[in-house]
Amino acid sequence: MNAELAAALAGLVEQLRTEQVRGYRIETVAGLLDISERAVDQLVRDEKLGYVWAGKRRVVPHTELQRFLASGVLDAKAVA
């Protein structure tokens, strides 16, 4: 992982720690990770990123996004 990406992820993890957000819609996760919604869908399908149903919407819990970011796994194939 390059230094710029590592710094960006560290900043995002710190931001997530300070906010009292419980979950994120798929499009919000895409924006936070600066990847497409399709890439987030692929991460979910590959079971690299967990979610829960909130009515008819998939929501990524705050703790799940933290776990994903801490794992350092951002598959280039998934975000292509």
C-alpha positions as CSV (number, residue, x, y, z in Angstrom):
1,M,0.0,0.0,0.0
2,N,1.5,3.4,-0.9
3,A,2.0,6.1,1.7
4,E,-0.6,8.4,0.3
5,L,-3.3,5.7,0.5
6,A,-2.2,4.7,3.9
7,A,-2.4,8.3,5.1
8,A,-5.9,8.7,3.6
9,L,-7.2,5.5,5.2
10,A,-5.7,6.5,8.6
11,G,-7.5,9.9,8.3
12,L,-10.7,8.2,7.4
13,V,-10.4,5.7,10.3
14,E,-9.8,8.6,12.7
15,Q,-12.8,10.5,11.3
16,L,-15.0,7.4,11.7
17,R,-13.9,7.0,15.4
18,T,-14.9,10.6,16.2
19,E,-18.4,10.5,14.6
20,Q,-21.4,8.8,16.1
21,V,-22.6,7.2,12.9
22,R,-24.1,3.7,13.2
23,G,-24.3,2.8,9.6
24,Y,-23.7,3.9,6.0
25,R,-25.7,3.5,2.8
26,I,-23.8,1.8,0.0
27,E,-23.4,5.1,-1.9
28,T,-22.0,6.8,1.2
29,V,-19.4,4.0,1.7
30,A,-18.5,4.5,-2.0
31,G,-17.9,8.2,-1.4
32,L,-15.9,7.6,1.8
33,L,-13.7,5.1,0.1
34,D,-13.6,7.1,-3.2
35,I,-14.7,4.1,-5.2
36,S,-17.8,3.3,-7.2
37,E,-21.0,1.9,-5.8
38,R,-20.4,-1.0,-8.1
39,A,-17.1,-1.7,-6.4
40,V,-18.8,-1.5,-3.0
41,D,-21.4,-4.0,-4.2
42,Q,-18.5,-6.3,-5.3
43,L,-16.9,-6.1,-1.9
44,V,-20.2,-7.1,-0.4
45,R,-20.7,-10.0,-2.8
46,D,-17.2,-11.2,-2.1
47,E,-18.0,-11.0,1.6
48,K,-15.1,-8.6,2.3
49,L,-17.5,-6.0,3.6
50,G,-20.5,-6.9,5.7
51,Y,-23.9,-5.2,5.7
52,V,-27.3,-5.4,7.3
53,W,-30.8,-4.8,5.9
54,A,-32.6,-1.6,7.0
55,G,-35.9,-2.0,5.3
56,K,-35.1,-2.4,1.6
57,R,-31.7,-0.8,1.9
58,R,-28.3,-2.4,2.6
59,V,-26.5,-0.6,5.4
60,V,-22.8,-1.1,6.3
61,P,-22.5,-0.8,10.1
62,H,-19.9,1.7,11.4
63,T,-18.0,-1.1,13.1
64,E,-17.9,-3.2,9.9
65,L,-16.5,-0.3,8.0
66,Q,-13.8,0.2,10.7
67,R,-13.0,-3.5,10.5
68,F,-12.6,-3.4,6.8
69,L,-10.4,-0.3,6.9
70,A,-8.2,-1.8,9.6
71,S,-7.8,-5.0,7.6
72,G,-6.0,-2.9,4.9
73,V,-7.8,-5.0,2.2
74,L,-8.8,-2.9,-0.8
75,D,-8.7,-5.2,-3.7
76,A,-7.7,-3.4,-6.9
77,K,-9.8,-5.8,-8.9
78,A,-12.9,-5.0,-6.8
79,V,-12.5,-1.2,-7.3
80,A,-11.7,-1.3,-11.0
